[in-house]
Amino acid sequence: MSPDQPPCPGYRLDEWPRTLARAHDFLDTFGTQAEALGWTSSRLFGVHATAGIVRVDACGALVLPIAGTVRAITATEVSFGHLTHREKPGQPQGVPWWEWGR
């Protein structure tokens, strides 16, 4: 994935490189732990299949540009310090960034 080209609708050009860098940092720091806790690609990197991040209800924990650095994870939450991504019952599953538009 290129930091120069957002993978789906909803990102401003200045937001996408920072969001991608935070995702890489997350994988370096929490990747093994996230896998052990059962986090999937869609739960972390999912976006709505046709609307991208415009439909936040289908977004994974790491895709929104408003998040900061991840501070902690559990099996159901990703904490950014100032906010927390929590999965909700019945939440739609998105497709991972790299599969959007296929």
N, CA, C and O atoms as a GROMACS GRO file, in nm:
protein
  408
    1MET      N    1   0.085  -0.117   0.000
    1MET     CA    2   0.000   0.000   0.000
    1MET      C    3   0.090   0.123   0.000
    1MET      O    4   0.190   0.129   0.070
    2SER      N    5   0.051   0.219  -0.079
    2SER     CA    6   0.130   0.341  -0.092
    2SER      C    7   0.076   0.451  -0.003
    2SER      O    8  -0.045   0.471   0.004
    3PRO      N    9   0.164   0.524   0.066
    3PRO     CA   10   0.118   0.638   0.146
    3PRO      C   11   0.070   0.754   0.058
    3PRO      O   12   0.010   0.849   0.107
    4ASP      N   13   0.097   0.745  -0.071
    4ASP     CA   14   0.058   0.851  -0.165
    4ASP      C   15  -0.083   0.835  -0.220
    4ASP      O   16  -0.138   0.929  -0.277
    5GLN      N   17  -0.143   0.717  -0.203
    5GLN     CA   18  -0.274   0.690  -0.262
    5GLN      C   19  -0.366   0.625  -0.161
    5GLN      O   20  -0.348   0.508  -0.128
    6PRO      N   21  -0.467   0.699  -0.110
    6PRO     CA   22  -0.563   0.637  -0.018
    6PRO      C   23  -0.631   0.517  -0.084
    6PRO      O   24  -0.658   0.519  -0.204
    7PRO      N   25  -0.658   0.411  -0.007
    7PRO     CA   26  -0.712   0.289  -0.064
    7PRO      C   27  -0.862   0.292  -0.091
    7PRO      O   28  -0.915   0.205  -0.160
    8CYS      N   29  -0.931   0.392  -0.035
    8CYS     CA   30  -1.077   0.396  -0.046
    8CYS      C   31  -1.126   0.538  -0.022
    8CYS      O   32  -1.048   0.624   0.021
    9PRO      N   33  -1.254   0.565  -0.048
    9PRO     CA   34  -1.308   0.699  -0.025
    9PRO      C   35  -1.312   0.736   0.123
    9PRO      O   36  -1.326   0.650   0.210
   10GLY      N   37  -1.301   0.865   0.149
   10GLY     CA   38  -1.319   0.918   0.282
   10GLY      C   39  -1.194   0.981   0.341
   10GLY      O   40  -1.203   1.061   0.434
   11TYR      N   41  -1.078   0.946   0.290
   11TYR     CA   42  -0.954   1.003   0.342
   11TYR      C   43  -0.919   1.131   0.267
   11TYR      O   44  -0.933   1.138   0.145
   12ARG      N   45  -0.873   1.230   0.341
   12ARG     CA   46  -0.807   1.344   0.276
   12ARG      C   47  -0.663   1.300   0.254
   12ARG      O   48  -0.610   1.216   0.326
   13LEU      N   49  -0.600   1.357   0.154
   13LEU     CA   50  -0.465   1.314   0.120
   13LEU      C   51  -0.368   1.327   0.237
   13LEU      O   52  -0.277   1.246   0.250
   14ASP      N   53  -0.385   1.428   0.322
   14ASP     CA   54  -0.294   1.446   0.437
   14ASP      C   55  -0.322   1.346   0.549
   14ASP      O   56  -0.235   1.322   0.633
   15GLU      N   57  -0.441   1.287   0.553
   15GLU     CA   58  -0.476   1.192   0.659
   15GLU      C   59  -0.422   1.052   0.632
   15GLU      O   60  -0.380   0.982   0.725
   16TRP      N   61  -0.424   1.012   0.508
   16TRP     CA   62  -0.391   0.874   0.475
   16TRP      C   63  -0.248   0.833   0.515
   16TRP      O   64  -0.233   0.727   0.576
   17PRO      N   65  -0.144   0.911   0.484
   17PRO     CA   66  -0.009   0.866   0.522
   17PRO      C   67   0.007   0.848   0.674
   17PRO      O   68   0.074   0.755   0.718
   18ARG      N   69  -0.054   0.934   0.753
   18ARG     CA   70  -0.046   0.922   0.899
   18ARG      C   71  -0.121   0.797   0.948
   18ARG      O   72  -0.074   0.726   1.036
   19THR      N   73  -0.237   0.771   0.888
   19THR     CA   74  -0.316   0.654   0.927
   19THR      C   75  -0.241   0.526   0.894
   19THR      O   76  -0.238   0.432   0.974
   20LEU      N   77  -0.181   0.520   0.777
   20LEU     CA   78  -0.103   0.403   0.737
   20LEU      C   79   0.018   0.384   0.827
   20LEU      O   80   0.049   0.272   0.866
   21ALA      N   81   0.087   0.492   0.861
   21ALA     CA   82   0.203   0.483   0.951
   21ALA      C   83   0.161   0.432   1.089
   21ALA      O   84   0.232   0.351   1.148
   22ARG      N   85   0.047   0.478   1.140
   22ARG     CA   86  -0.002   0.429   1.270
   22ARG      C   87  -0.034   0.279   1.263
   22ARG      O   88  -0.010   0.206   1.359
   23ALA      N   89  -0.088   0.233   1.150
   23ALA     CA   90  -0.117   0.090   1.135
   23ALA      C   91   0.012   0.008   1.137
   23ALA      O   92   0.017  -0.098   1.199
   24HIS      N   93   0.116   0.057   1.070
   24HIS     CA   94   0.245  -0.012   1.073
   24HIS      C   95   0.302  -0.016   1.215
   24HIS      O   96   0.354  -0.118   1.259
   25ASP      N   97   0.293   0.096   1.285
   25ASP     CA   98   0.341   0.101   1.424
   25ASP      C   99   0.264   0.002   1.511
   25ASP      O  100   0.322  -0.067   1.595
   26PHE      N  101   0.132  -0.006   1.490
   26PHE     CA  102   0.050  -0.101   1.566
   26PHE      C  103   0.099  -0.244   1.542
   26PHE      O  104   0.116  -0.320   1.637
   27LEU      N  105   0.122  -0.279   1.416
   27LEU     CA  106   0.165  -0.415   1.386
   27LEU      C  107   0.301  -0.446   1.450
   27LEU      O  108   0.322  -0.556   1.500
   28ASP      N  109   0.391  -0.348   1.448
   28ASP     CA  110   0.522  -0.368   1.510
   28ASP      C  111   0.509  -0.389   1.661
   28ASP      O  112   0.579  -0.473   1.718
   29THR      N  113   0.422  -0.313   1.725
   29THR     CA  114   0.409  -0.316   1.870
   29THR      C  115   0.313  -0.422   1.921
   29THR      O  116   0.342  -0.491   2.018
   30PHE      N  117   0.198  -0.436   1.855
   30PHE     CA  118   0.090  -0.521   1.907
   30PHE      C  119   0.050  -0.636   1.813
   30PHE      O  120  -0.043  -0.710   1.844
   31GLY      N  121   0.118  -0.652   1.702
   31GLY     CA  122   0.076  -0.751   1.603
   31GLY      C  123   0.061  -0.892   1.658
   31GLY      O  124  -0.041  -0.956   1.635
   32THR      N  125   0.161  -0.939   1.727
   32THR     CA  126   0.157  -1.075   1.783
   32THR      C  127   0.047  -1.088   1.887
   32THR      O  128  -0.027  -1.187   1.890
   33GLN      N  129   0.035  -0.988   1.972
   33GLN     CA  130  -0.068  -0.989   2.076
   33GLN      C  131  -0.207  -0.984   2.013
   33GLN      O  132  -0.297  -1.056   2.056
   34ALA      N  133  -0.225  -0.900   1.912
   34ALA     CA  134  -0.355  -0.889   1.845
   34ALA      C  135  -0.397  -1.021   1.783
   34ALA      O  136  -0.513  -1.061   1.792
   35GLU      N  137  -0.303  -1.088   1.721
   35GLU     CA  138  -0.334  -1.219   1.661
   35GLU      C  139  -0.374  -1.318   1.770
   35GLU      O  140  -0.471  -1.393   1.752
   36ALA      N  141  -0.302  -1.320   1.880
   36ALA     CA  142  -0.333  -1.411   1.990
   36ALA      C  143  -0.470  -1.382   2.052
   36ALA      O  144  -0.537  -1.473   2.100
   37LEU      N  145  -0.511  -1.255   2.050
   37LEU     CA  146  -0.641  -1.216   2.105
   37LEU      C  147  -0.756  -1.237   2.006
   37LEU      O  148  -0.872  -1.216   2.041
   38GLY      N  149  -0.725  -1.278   1.883
   38GLY     CA  150  -0.829  -1.307   1.785
   38GLY      C  151  -0.867  -1.194   1.693
   38GLY      O  152  -0.968  -1.203   1.622
   39TRP      N  153  -0.790  -1.086   1.692
   39TRP     CA  154  -0.819  -0.976   1.600
   39TRP      C  155  -0.792  -1.021   1.457
   39TRP      O  156  -0.688  -1.080   1.428
   40THR      N  157  -0.887  -0.993   1.367
   40THR     CA  158  -0.873  -1.031   1.226
   40THR      C  159  -0.840  -0.908   1.142
   40THR      O  160  -0.848  -0.795   1.191
   41SER      N  161  -0.804  -0.930   1.018
   41SER     CA  162  -0.776  -0.819   0.926
   41SER      C  163  -0.896  -0.725   0.915
   41SER      O  164  -0.879  -0.603   0.917
   42SER      N  165  -1.015  -0.781   0.902
   42SER     CA  166  -1.135  -0.697   0.889
   42SER      C  167  -1.163  -0.617   1.016
   42SER      O  168  -1.204  -0.502   1.009
   43ARG      N  169  -1.140  -0.678   1.131
   43ARG     CA  170  -1.166  -0.608   1.258
   43ARG      C  171  -1.066  -0.495   1.281
   43ARG      O  172  -1.099  -0.398   1.349
   44LEU      N  173  -0.948  -0.507   1.226
   44LEU     CA  174  -0.847  -0.402   1.243
   44LEU      C  175  -0.846  -0.303   1.127
   44LEU      O  176  -0.840  -0.182   1.149
   45PHE      N  177  -0.851  -0.353   1.004
   45PHE     CA  178  -0.830  -0.271   0.886
   45PHE      C  179  -0.950  -0.262   0.794
   45PHE      O  180  -0.938  -0.216   0.681
   46GLY      N  181  -1.066  -0.306   0.842
   46GLY     CA  182  -1.185  -0.311   0.758
   46GLY      C  183  -1.244  -0.174   0.729
   46GLY      O  184  -1.245  -0.085   0.814
   47VAL      N  185  -1.294  -0.161   0.607
   47VAL     CA  186  -1.369  -0.043   0.563
   47VAL      C  187  -1.493  -0.092   0.489
   47VAL      O  188  -1.496  -0.205   0.441
   48HIS      N  189  -1.594  -0.008   0.480
   48HIS     CA  190  -1.717  -0.047   0.411
   48HIS      C  191  -1.683  -0.083   0.266
   48HIS      O  192  -1.603  -0.014   0.202
   49ALA      N  193  -1.743  -0.189   0.215
   49ALA     CA  194  -1.709  -0.243   0.083
   49ALA      C  195  -1.733  -0.146  -0.033
   49ALA      O  196  -1.666  -0.156  -0.136
   50THR      N  197  -1.826  -0.054  -0.019
   50THR     CA  198  -1.851   0.041  -0.128
   50THR      C  199  -1.830   0.186  -0.088
   50THR      O  200  -1.804   0.270  -0.173
   51ALA      N  201  -1.841   0.217   0.041
   51ALA     CA  202  -1.833   0.357   0.085
   51ALA      C  203  -1.700   0.392   0.153
   51ALA      O  204  -1.678   0.508   0.188
   52GLY      N  205  -1.613   0.295   0.173
   52GLY     CA  206  -1.487   0.322   0.241
   52GLY      C  207  -1.509   0.365   0.385
   52GLY      O  208  -1.594   0.308   0.454
   53ILE      N  209  -1.433   0.466   0.431
   53ILE     CA  210  -1.447   0.508   0.571
   53ILE      C  211  -1.563   0.605   0.591
   53ILE      O  212  -1.589   0.649   0.703
   54VAL      N  213  -1.632   0.638   0.483
   54VAL     CA  214  -1.750   0.724   0.497
   54VAL      C  215  -1.855   0.655   0.583
   54VAL      O  216  -1.928   0.722   0.656
   55ARG      N  217  -1.864   0.525   0.574
   55ARG     CA  218  -1.954   0.445   0.660
   55ARG      C  219  -1.874   0.392   0.777
   55ARG      O  220  -1.819   0.283   0.770
   56VAL      N  221  -1.868   0.468   0.884
   56VAL     CA  222  -1.784   0.431   0.998
   56VAL      C  223  -1.835   0.308   1.071
   56VAL      O  224  -1.760   0.246   1.146
   57ASP      N  225  -1.961   0.272   1.052
   57ASP     CA  226  -2.014   0.154   1.121
   57ASP      C  227  -1.945   0.026   1.079
   57ASP      O  228  -1.949  -0.073   1.152
   58ALA      N  229  -1.881   0.024   0.962
   58ALA     CA  230  -1.813  -0.096   0.915
   58ALA      C  231  -1.661  -0.084   0.926
   58ALA      O  232  -1.588  -0.170   0.876
   59CYS      N  233  -1.614   0.020   0.991
   59CYS     CA  234  -1.470   0.044   0.999
   59CYS      C  235  -1.405  -0.035   1.112
   59CYS      O  236  -1.460  -0.050   1.220
   60GLY      N  237  -1.286  -0.086   1.082
   60GLY     CA  238  -1.206  -0.154   1.182
   60GLY      C  239  -1.140  -0.056   1.276
   60GLY      O  240  -1.151   0.066   1.260
   61ALA      N  241  -1.072  -0.109   1.373
   61ALA     CA  242  -1.015  -0.030   1.481
   61ALA      C  243  -0.909   0.070   1.436
   61ALA      O  244  -0.892   0.174   1.500
   62LEU      N  245  -0.837   0.042   1.328
   62LEU     CA  246  -0.721   0.123   1.294
   62LEU      C  247  -0.738   0.213   1.173
   62LEU      O  248  -0.642   0.278   1.131
   63VAL      N  249  -0.855   0.220   1.116
   63VAL     CA  250  -0.867   0.288   0.986
   63VAL      C  251  -0.910   0.434   0.991
   63VAL      O  252  -0.891   0.507   0.894
   64LEU      N  253  -0.965   0.479   1.102
   64LEU     CA  254  -1.012   0.617   1.106
   64LEU      C  255  -0.897   0.712   1.139
   64LEU      O  256  -0.815   0.683   1.226
   65PRO      N  257  -0.890   0.825   1.069
   65PRO     CA  258  -0.778   0.917   1.088
   65PRO      C  259  -0.782   0.994   1.220
   65PRO      O  260  -0.686   1.063   1.253
   66ILE      N  261  -0.890   0.984   1.297
   66ILE     CA  262  -0.898   1.058   1.423
   66ILE      C  263  -0.826   0.988   1.537
   66ILE      O  264  -0.804   1.048   1.642
   67ALA      N  265  -0.789   0.864   1.518
   67ALA     CA  266  -0.723   0.788   1.624
   67ALA      C  267  -0.578   0.832   1.638
   67ALA      O  268  -0.517   0.886   1.546
   68GLY      N  269  -0.525   0.807   1.756
   68GLY     CA  270  -0.384   0.836   1.782
   68GLY      C  271  -0.306   0.706   1.792
   68GLY      O  272  -0.340   0.606   1.729
   69THR      N  273  -0.202   0.709   1.871
   69THR     CA  274  -0.120   0.592   1.894
   69THR      C  275  -0.193   0.494   1.984
   69THR      O  276  -0.253   0.533   2.084
   70VAL      N  277  -0.190   0.368   1.949
   70VAL     CA  278  -0.253   0.265   2.031
   70VAL      C  279  -0.173   0.250   2.160
   70VAL      O  280  -0.051   0.239   2.158
   71ARG      N  281  -0.247   0.249   2.271
   71ARG     CA  282  -0.186   0.234   2.404
   71ARG      C  283  -0.202   0.094   2.460
   71ARG      O  284  -0.115   0.045   2.532
   72ALA      N  285  -0.314   0.028   2.428
   72ALA     CA  286  -0.342  -0.106   2.482
   72ALA      C  287  -0.449  -0.174   2.398
   72ALA      O  288  -0.527  -0.107   2.330
   73ILE      N  289  -0.452  -0.308   2.403
   73ILE     CA  290  -0.556  -0.384   2.335
   73ILE      C  291  -0.605  -0.494   2.427
   73ILE      O  292  -0.532  -0.544   2.512
   74THR      N  293  -0.731  -0.531   2.407
   74THR     CA  294  -0.790  -0.650   2.468
   74THR      C  295  -0.855  -0.727   2.354
   74THR      O  296  -0.838  -0.690   2.238
   75ALA      N  297  -0.927  -0.831   2.384
   75ALA     CA  298  -0.994  -0.910   2.279
   75ALA      C  299  -1.106  -0.833   2.211
   75ALA      O  300  -1.146  -0.869   2.101
   76THR      N  301  -1.158  -0.727   2.275
   76THR     CA  302  -1.272  -0.653   2.217
   76THR      C  303  -1.249  -0.503   2.205
   76THR      O  304  -1.336  -0.433   2.153
   77GLU      N  305  -1.135  -0.452   2.251
   77GLU     CA  306  -1.111  -0.308   2.250
   77GLU      C  307  -0.969  -0.275   2.206
   77GLU      O  308  -0.874  -0.349   2.232
   78VAL      N  309  -0.958  -0.161   2.139
   78VAL     CA  310  -0.828  -0.101   2.110
   78VAL      C  311  -0.833   0.038   2.170
   78VAL      O  312  -0.916   0.120   2.133
   79SER      N  313  -0.742   0.064   2.263
   79SER     CA  314  -0.740   0.192   2.334
   79SER      C  315  -0.632   0.282   2.276
   79SER      O  316  -0.516   0.243   2.261
   80PHE      N  317  -0.673   0.404   2.245
   80PHE     CA  318  -0.582   0.505   2.191
   80PHE      C  319  -0.546   0.608   2.298
   80PHE      O  320  -0.486   0.711   2.268
   81GLY      N  321  -0.583   0.581   2.421
   81GLY     CA  322  -0.559   0.676   2.529
   81GLY      C  323  -0.677   0.769   2.545
   81GLY      O  324  -0.747   0.762   2.646
   82HIS      N  325  -0.701   0.856   2.449
   82HIS     CA  326  -0.810   0.953   2.456
   82HIS      C  327  -0.942   0.899   2.404
   82HIS      O  328  -1.047   0.959   2.427
   83LEU      N  329  -0.940   0.787   2.334
   83LEU     CA  330  -1.062   0.722   2.287
   83LEU      C  331  -1.036   0.574   2.273
   83LEU      O  332  -0.922   0.529   2.268
   84THR      N  333  -1.145   0.498   2.266
   84THR     CA  334  -1.135   0.353   2.258
   84THR      C  335  -1.228   0.302   2.150
   84THR      O  336  -1.345   0.342   2.143
   85HIS      N  337  -1.177   0.213   2.065
   85HIS     CA  338  -1.260   0.144   1.966
   85HIS      C  339  -1.313   0.018   2.034
   85HIS      O  340  -1.236  -0.066   2.080
   86ARG      N  341  -1.446   0.008   2.039
   86ARG     CA  342  -1.511  -0.111   2.096
   86ARG      C  343  -1.600  -0.173   1.989
   86ARG      O  344  -1.671  -0.103   1.917
   87GLU      N  345  -1.595  -0.302   1.979
   87GLU     CA  346  -1.686  -0.369   1.887
   87GLU      C  347  -1.824  -0.374   1.947
   87GLU      O  348  -1.842  -0.395   2.067
   88LYS      N  349  -1.922  -0.356   1.861
   88LYS     CA  350  -2.061  -0.358   1.904
   88LYS      C  351  -2.132  -0.480   1.845
   88LYS      O  352  -2.103  -0.518   1.732
   89PRO      N  353  -2.222  -0.541   1.920
   89PRO     CA  354  -2.296  -0.656   1.865
   89PRO      C  355  -2.367  -0.617   1.736
   89PRO      O  356  -2.432  -0.512   1.728
   90GLY      N  357  -2.355  -0.702   1.636
   90GLY     CA  358  -2.422  -0.678   1.509
   90GLY      C  359  -2.350  -0.579   1.418
   90GLY      O  360  -2.402  -0.545   1.312
   91GLN      N  361  -2.233  -0.533   1.458
   91GLN     CA  362  -2.159  -0.438   1.375
   91GLN      C  363  -2.121  -0.504   1.243
   91GLN      O  364  -2.069  -0.615   1.242
   92PRO      N  365  -2.147  -0.434   1.130
   92PRO     CA  366  -2.110  -0.494   1.001
   92PRO      C  367  -1.959  -0.509   0.988
   92PRO      O  368  -1.882  -0.427   1.039
   93GLN      N  369  -1.917  -0.614   0.920
   93GLN     CA  370  -1.775  -0.637   0.894
   93GLN      C  371  -1.737  -0.570   0.763
   93GLN      O  372  -1.804  -0.588   0.662
   94GLY      N  373  -1.631  -0.494   0.765
   94GLY     CA  374  -1.581  -0.434   0.642
   94GLY      C  375  -1.484  -0.528   0.572
   94GLY      O  376  -1.460  -0.640   0.617
   95VAL      N  377  -1.430  -0.480   0.463
   95VAL     CA  378  -1.326  -0.553   0.391
   95VAL      C  379  -1.193  -0.484   0.422
   95VAL      O  380  -1.190  -0.362   0.437
   96PRO      N  381  -1.084  -0.559   0.431
   96PRO     CA  382  -0.955  -0.495   0.458
   96PRO      C  383  -0.921  -0.392   0.350
   96PRO      O  384  -0.960  -0.407   0.234
   97TRP      N  385  -0.847  -0.289   0.390
   97TRP     CA  386  -0.807  -0.184   0.295
   97TRP      C  387  -0.764  -0.240   0.161
   97TRP      O  388  -0.809  -0.195   0.056
   98TRP      N  389  -0.676  -0.339   0.166
   98TRP     CA  390  -0.613  -0.390   0.043
   98TRP      C  391  -0.710  -0.468  -0.045
   98TRP      O  392  -0.675  -0.501  -0.158
   99GLU      N  393  -0.830  -0.500   0.005
   99GLU     CA  394  -0.928  -0.568  -0.078
   99GLU      C  395  -1.040  -0.474  -0.125
   99GLU      O  396  -1.128  -0.516  -0.200
  100TRP      N  397  -1.038  -0.348  -0.083
  100TRP     CA  398  -1.143  -0.255  -0.121
  100TRP      C  399  -1.140  -0.235  -0.273
  100TRP      O  400  -1.034  -0.220  -0.333
  101GLY      N  401  -1.257  -0.237  -0.334
  101GLY     CA  402  -1.271  -0.212  -0.476
  101GLY      C  403  -1.242  -0.332  -0.565
  101GLY      O  404  -1.240  -0.319  -0.688
  102ARG      N  405  -1.219  -0.447  -0.506
  102ARG     CA  406  -1.193  -0.567  -0.588
  102ARG      C  407  -1.321  -0.639  -0.619
  102ARG      O  408  -1.319  -0.742  -0.687
   0.00000   0.00000   0.00000
